[in-house]
Amino acid sequence: MEQSLLVSCYIFVLAAFLGHHVIHRVPPLLHTPLMAGTNAIAGISLVASLVPAGADWSPLISVFGAIAVLCAAINAIGGFMITDRMLKMFRRKAPAAKRK
């Protein structure tokens, strides 16, 4: 059990480190279009992180699961907010009323 916990911690830290570096290497102009595609991935990771958060495993695994749920929820909600903001930029504005 102790070795399984160590492997789980290693994978968690490696995923966080890798995710941080992948995002910071994307040019800022591509962040918004890529965010629309990654919302689905964030949703999948949110559902997958519910398993260790709610399972009857060790308390440390449950804490890591809860942290993963929080991070995935923030990622998904933020992604949808950014995508909505991007789409509002491309909406046509209503024509101004004719003045007399």
Phi, psi and omega in degrees: 000321181294322179290324177296320178294320179296317178295319178298317178296319179298315180295320179298312181293319179296318179295319179295315179297314181295316179298319179299314182288326178293316181293321182285349177268353179277130178298146183302331180293338182264354184300313185293312177296324179289332181296324180298322179284330182276352176299323178295320179294321178296323177295320178294317180292330176295314178295318181293329181284347177291334182297304180290335180290325184255354182284161181267063176255201181291156180300326180294320178294321177296322178294315177298322176296318178295321176296319179295321177298314180299312181296318180292323178293317177299317180297314182292314181295315177298322179296317178292324178294317180293318179297318178297318178297319179296316181294327177294331179293334185259002177286143177283138179278147179295139179297144180294143179295142180292132180264147181276000000 
